[in-house]
Amino acid sequence: MLAMEYRGPKRVRAVQKPMPEIKHPQDAIVRVLRTCICGSDLHLYNGNVPDTRVGSTFGHEFVGEVVEVGSEVTKVKTGDRVLVPFNIACGECHFCRQGMFGNCHESNTEATAVGAIFGYSHTAGGFDGGQAEYARVPYANVGPTVIPADMDLDDAVLLTDVVPTGYQAAEMAGIQTGDTVVVFGAGPIGIMAARCAWLFGAGRVIIIDQEDYRLEFARNYSYCEAYNFKEMNDPVVFIKKITDWMGADCVIDAVGAEAAGNTMQTITGRKLLLQAGSATALHWAINSVKKGGVVSIVGVYGPTDNLVPIGNVLNKGLTIRANQASVKRLLPRLIDHVQNGIINPKGLITHRLPLEEVADGYRMFSAKLDNCIKTVLLPPTANQ
């Protein structure tokens, strides 16, 4: 089968790889119909995630058709079209029973923090992802969710990560009616978080980024204010100034490990890898939220230490909430929102490429070329 293969930092290609096989009675094999390149994939692509091994196939956002199931699979059957949450979760452990599917205690033998994630290095379990014609899906009685017959596949594929992550970012922010919400990062997750902030009652939503085309997209999609931090002397002072010097009620870090804007953070976190990514956006979030406010973190950082102003967290009395989105918990509500027209996931898609052009897709997204917001890859065997 055709699949994306990682060959080292900034080097990916489409190659022929062996077909996946059933390895456990609860496995399913899915023929991929849509898959995406995620901003989190760029952390792997750029070499910023430990134990990202040559030969790996990325891709934690995909939908497809079930073509084979293990002997213990009862919740899906051959022929079902399913969306596959990026979390690989057993559904039975202490954390899954709490709805914390992103923290499954059984699926990832490589770590005790995060659960397993499709196509996201051996620190997240070492599973191949969905940027391929076929994918093996463990715990098929838990994750794969049958796509409603009237749902567009382009909407469905964004329900595997982008929509639930953006929604959970707003949920964790504890937004109260009328609150001012600031989102750092106008990638797909940040744009979706800004859009979802209104659903929780925000009175004002502001997004901060450095790319004008992304800011313009955010204004139109998320109905928010949008500002370029390169035009500010200090983003923290700017936010305080436009909030009567109080700070925002809630701030969302939707950037994570590759944030720009601070030379020291960039050198130590992105160049020398002395910390788990550049924590610039997290600094700005902590310092620009009001006393007693909430910082919600969905931007991805590595598993090692970061230089963050924890003293300011204490002295300001902040609440910090962070996690990988628990997709399965949120799906019923989000499917309903999509079907009722409250959220328009496919409106984020700007590019559609054949899987054969995956290297061009990564280069374009990484370099922010051609006003790229979100790219969908189409495997050769997909129904287009």
N, C-alpha and C positions, 0 to 999 in steps of 0.2 A: 504494500500500500504506500501511497505518497504521504509523507509527514515532514513537518518542520524539524530540523535538527540543529542543536546548538553546537558551535565549533570553537567557542571562546569569545571573549568580550568583543561585541560589535560584529560578530560573525555568525550568521545563521543561513541556512539554505534548505531547499526542499529536496528530499532524497527518498529513495525506496527503503522501507523498513519492514520487518516481519509483521504479519497480522497479529493483533492481540488475541490472547486465548483465555478461556475460562480457567481461573486458577483456584477458585473457591466456589462452593455451591451457591453462595449469595451474589456472585458476579453476574453482570450483564455485559454484552458487547453491543455498542451503539455505532451505527453508521452516521457519521457527522454530517449535518446539513448546513449548519452555520457555526462559525467560531470567530472569536474576536481577538484583536491585540489590545491588551489592557495596559494602562499606565504602569501598573505594578510589574508587568512583563519587562518594562524597560530597565527596572532595577537589576533583573537577571541579565538582560542583554548587555548592559553596561558593566557587568562584572562586580556589582555591589552586594550580592547576596552570597554568603558562604556556602560552600559545597554544592555549587551549581556545576554539574558534571558534563563534560563534553559527551555528546551523543544523546543528551536529553531532548525530549519533545515538550515544548511549553504549551500553554493554553488552558486556562481554567474557566473560560466562558464558552460553552458550546451547547447546542441542541442537536438532536438527531433521532433516528429511528432504531428501535431495538431490533436486532437481528438474531440474537442468541441469548438465552438465559440459563443460569445454573439451576440445579435440581431443587434448591430451596427458595427460589425467587417466586413470590406469589403476587406482588403488588403491581408488576408490569409484565407485559407479554410481548412476544414477537409481533412486530408491526406497529406497536405503540410509538407515537411521536412524543418525545420527552424533552424537558429542559433539565439540565443537570447542574445543581448548585455547585459552586466552586469548593465548598466544604465537603470533605469526605468524612462521614460521620456514621458511627455504629448504631445510633438510636437507642442504645440500652445502658450506656455508662452513666455515672453520677451526673456528669455535665450535660449530656444529651437529654436526660430526663428533665433538666431545668430549662431546656430550650437553648442551651449554649452549644449549638452544633459546630461553631467555629473553634471550640475547645475540647472536642471529643478526646477522651482519654485512651481510646483503644486503637484509633486508626493510624496514629503516627508514633512509631517506635523510636524515632530519632530525637524527640523533644518532649518536654513535660509542660510546655506552655501552649503553643498553638497546636491545633489538630492538623490532620493531613489536608493538603490542598493539591488539586490536580496541577501537574506540570510546574511545580514551584520549588525546585531544588530538593536535595535530600534532607535539608533541615525541616521541610514540610512533608516528609514521608517518602520522597523519591518516586512518586507515581508519574508516569507519562501523562501528558495532557491531551487536549482535544484539537490542537492544530494539526490535524491528520484526517485521513479518510475514515478511520475507525478508532474507537477508544474503548478500553476496558474500564467498566464502572463498578467498583466494589460496593458492598452494602446496598444492592439494588432494591431492597425492600424499604430503604430509608430515603435516599437522595432523589433519584429520578422521579420527576413529577409529570404526569401526562398533560400535554399542552391542550387547552380547550380547542375544539374543532374550529371555532371562529377566530382564533388568535393568529395574527401574522407571525411568521417565524422570526422576523426582524425584531418584533416586540419581545418575543419569547427569549431570544438569546440574551437580551439585556436584563432579563429578570434573573439570570444566573449569577450576577454580581453587581453591575452598575446601579440598577434601581434599588435593590435591597441595601447596598452599602451606603448610597446617598440617603436613603430613607432612615437607616439606623443612625447615621451621623446626626441627622436632625432630631431623631428620637432621643439619643443619648444626651443631646444638648439641653434637654429639660426646658424647652421653649415654653414660655408663658404668653398669654394673650398680650399683644402689643410690643413684645420684646424686639430689641435690635439685635440682629444676628449677623456676624461677620464670618465669611468663609474665605480661608486662604487656599487658593488654587482653583483655576478655571479649566481644569481638565474635565473629563466626563463625570467623575465622581463629585467634584466640587460643584459643577453645574447642576447635577441632580440633587445634591444636598441643598443648594440654594432654592431650587424649585420646591423641594419637599418641606423646607422651612415654613413656607406659607401654609401648608396643611396642618401644622401644629399651632398656628395662630400668630406667627411673627407679624409685627407691625412695620418692620423695616429690614430689608435684606441687602447686604453689601458683599460684593465679591472682589478679591484682590488677586492680581496676577501680573505678569510682565509682558504678555503677548496681546497686542491690540485686537487681533482677529478673534482670539478666544474670549476676550472681554466683550466684544460686540455680540458674539454668539450668545454669551451668558445673558446679556441684556434682553435679547429677543426671546430666548428659551425660558429663562427663569424669572423674567419680569423684575430684575433687581438692579440696584446701582452697581456700577463696575468701575474700578479704578486701577491704574497702572502704577505699581510701586516704584518703577524707575523714574517716575515724575515726582516722587516725594523725597524730601530730605530724610524723613524717618516715618515709616508706616505706623508705628505705635503712636507717635505724636499726632499724625494725621487722623487716626481713628478717634483718639481722645478729643481732638478739636471738634470733630463733627458729631460728637456725642456729649456735648456740653461738659467736656473734661471729666466725664464719669467713666468712660470705657463702655464697650459693648456688653450687653447682658449675657450673650453666649457667643463663643468663637469656635469654629470648626477648622481643624487642621486636616485638609484634604490633599496635602502635598507629600509629606513624608520625606524619605531619605535623600532625594535629589533636589532639595530646595535651593534656589539661588538667592542672592541678596546680601550675603555676608561672606567676606573673603576668608576669614579664619575658619568658619564652619565649612565652607566649600573645600578648603585645602585639607583640613583634618578629617572631614567626613566623606568626601567624594574622591579626593586625589590620593591621600596617604592611607585612607581607611583605618584611621586611628580611633574612630568612633563609628557607630552604626548608622552612618549617613549624616548629611547636613541637617541640623535641627533648627535652621533659621526660622521656618514657619512656626515651629513649636514655641520658640522664644517669643516671636511676635504675638502669638495667640495668648500666652501666659501674661505678657506685659500689657496687652491692649484690652483684655477683658476687665470688667469692673470688679471691685472688691465683692467677694461673695458670689461671683459669677461661675459659669461652667465652661470648661474647655473639653470639647469632644474631638477625639483623635481617631481618624480612620486612615490617614496617610501611613504607608508602610515603612517601618524602620526594621533594622536587622536585630538579631538576638543578643548583641553585645551592648556595651554601655553607650550612653549619649551624654553630652555636656548640656544640661538644662538647668534653668534657674529655679531650683526646687525651693530655695529660700523665699522667693517671691510667691510661690504657690502657698506656702505656709502663712506668710505675713498678710497676704490678701484674702485668706480664707477661701481659696478656690476649691471647686470640685472638678476632678479630672475623670472623665469616663472614656474608655477606649476598648476596642475589640475588633476582631474580624467579624463581619456581618454574619449573623445566624440566618442564612437564607431560608432554610426550611420553615423556620418559625414565622417568617414574614410573608411567605408566598401567598397564602390564602387572601390576605388583605390586599397585597399588591396586584394579584391577578384581577381582583375585583376593581381596583382603581384603574387598571388598564382597560378593562372591558367597559367601564363606565365613562371613559374618556377623561378621567381626572389626571392621569399621567400618560404622556406620549413618548415611550422609550425610543422608538425608531427615529424620532425627530433628532436624536443625537448623531445618527449615522451620517457621515459625510463621504465615506469612501467604501467601495466594494471591490475587492480584488480576488482573483483566483489564487488558490493556495500555492500554486507554482511560483507566484510573485511575492512570497512571504518575505524574502530578504528586502525587496523594495518597500514593502509595507512597514517593516521595522525601521528602515532608514528614514522614511518619510515622517513617521510618527515621532521618532526620536529627535529628528532635526527640526520638527515643527514646520514642515514644508507643505505647500499647497493648501493652507488653511485647514489642516487635518485635525478633526476633533475625535472621531471614532471610526475605526476600520473594521469591516466584516470581511472575513476570508471565506471563500466558497471552494470546498474540495471538489475534485473532478466528478465524483459520483453523486454530488448533492443535486437534489431537484431544484432547479433554478426557475 
